[in-house]
């Protein structure tokens, strides 16, 4: 009887430990976001496609006059258009806040976006990722477009580090 109880406790403890989030996952998730930015800059559709789920979505929040525009598109649409951009797309995060729970991650990242070498805008990126059998994958992204917010977002980012 004691042997059966001991075996049960050993296996149930293993299950509990397996459900905890690995601290290394935070670095991995940030690496996925940075590789996403790299794929944009290099127009690398293979890399881009390897980082996202097949049906992942992108949402935008942009003020225009008195309206808030919130269009949605798929990452698949972006992958098809990426090689045809004439400009170099360069995006860089000022900082990262990562929340993890088991197989779900959310990354909050104030960023700047450049076309060639000219600043286009800044904003906030929010990436949602899932840990799959193939590793962490981006399942959604929401970002703001804030042309006049760069100084504020940089300042906020440096004070939160």
N, C-alpha and C positions, 0 to 999 in steps of 0.2 A: 504494500500500500504506500509506504514512504517513497519507494522508488518511482511509482507512478506519479505521485505528487511532485517529486523533484523534477521529473521529466516535463510535466505540465508547466511548472514554473519556469523552467529554462526556455521552453518554446514560447511561452506567452511573453517573457521578457524580451526575447529576440524580436517579436512582432512590434512591441512598443518602441524599442530602439530603432527599428527600421523605419518607423513613421516620423522620426524626428528629422528636422532639416539639417543637412550637412553645412557647417559654417563656410566651407569652401564654395558652396553654391552662390553666395553673394558675389564673390569675385568672378565666378563663371558667368553669372547673369550680366554683370557690368561688361564683361568681355564680349558677350553676345551683342549688346547694344553698340559697343565700340566697333565691332566687326560689321554691324549694319551700316554705321557711318562710313566705314572703309569701303564697303560695297557700293554705296552711293557715289563716293568720290572717284572710285576706279571704274564705275559703270560695270561692275562685275555681276552679271545676272546669275551666274552659277552660285556664287557666294551668297548673294541676296536671297535666292530661292532656298538655299540650305538653312537659312536662319528663321524662316517663317513657316507657319502651318499653311496648308494648301488653300484654306478658305479664310485666311486672316483679313481683317479690315483695318482701314485707316480713317479716322475722323479728324476734321479740322474745325477749329473755332477761331473765326476771324470777324472782327468788327469792321463794317463798312458803312460810313455815315451813321445813321441811327439804327442800323440792322445788325443782327448777329447771324453770320452765315455759318452753317454747320454741314458742309457736304461730306459725303462718305464715298470712299472708293476701296477697291481691293488691292492688296499687295500684288496680286497677279497682274492687275492693270499696270501698276508701276513697273514691274519687271519687264513687261512688253515695251514700255516707253523709254526705259532707262538708257539703252544704247543710242537713242536718237537725240538726246539732249546735246546741244552744241556747247553749252557752258559746263565748266567743272562745278559740281555740287559739293560744297564742303560744309559739313555740320560738326560742331564740337560742343560737348556738354561742359558747362561750368562746374557742375558738381552732380553727385548722385545720391538719392535717398532710395534705399532698397528695403522692401518689406517682403519677407518670405514666410510661407507656411506650407510645409510638406512639399507638394508638387506645384504650388502656385507662387509666382513672384510678380511684384509690381515695382517698376522703376520710375521715379520722378526725377526729371533732369532738366533744369534750365539750360538753354542752348543758344548758340548763335548760328546763323545760316548765311553762307556766302555763295554768290554766283561768281565764278572765277575768283578774283581777289577782292570783289566788292561786297561789303556787308549788305545783305538783303533785309534781314530782320532777326529778331530774337523771339524767344517764347519759352513755353514749357512743353516738354515731351513727357508723355506718360505711356510706358510700355507695359503690357500684361504678357507674361510668359507662362507656359506650362512645361513641366518636366515630363518628357515622353520617353519611350524606350530608346529613341534616337538622340536623347539629350534635350536641353532647354530649347524651346521654340517660341518665337513671338506669335501671339494669337491676335493681338490688337495694339493699335497705337492711336493716341489722341494727342494732338498738339495745337498750341495756340500760335497765332501769327501776330506779333506785336512789334512793329517797326520802331516804335519810340521807347521801348522798355529795356533796351540793352544795359544801360548804366544801372538801372534799378535791379535787374536780375543778376548782374555780375556782383553787385554789392550784397544783395541778399544771399547769394551763393557763398561768397567768401566769409560772411559772418556765420553761416550755418555749418561750416566745416569744422 
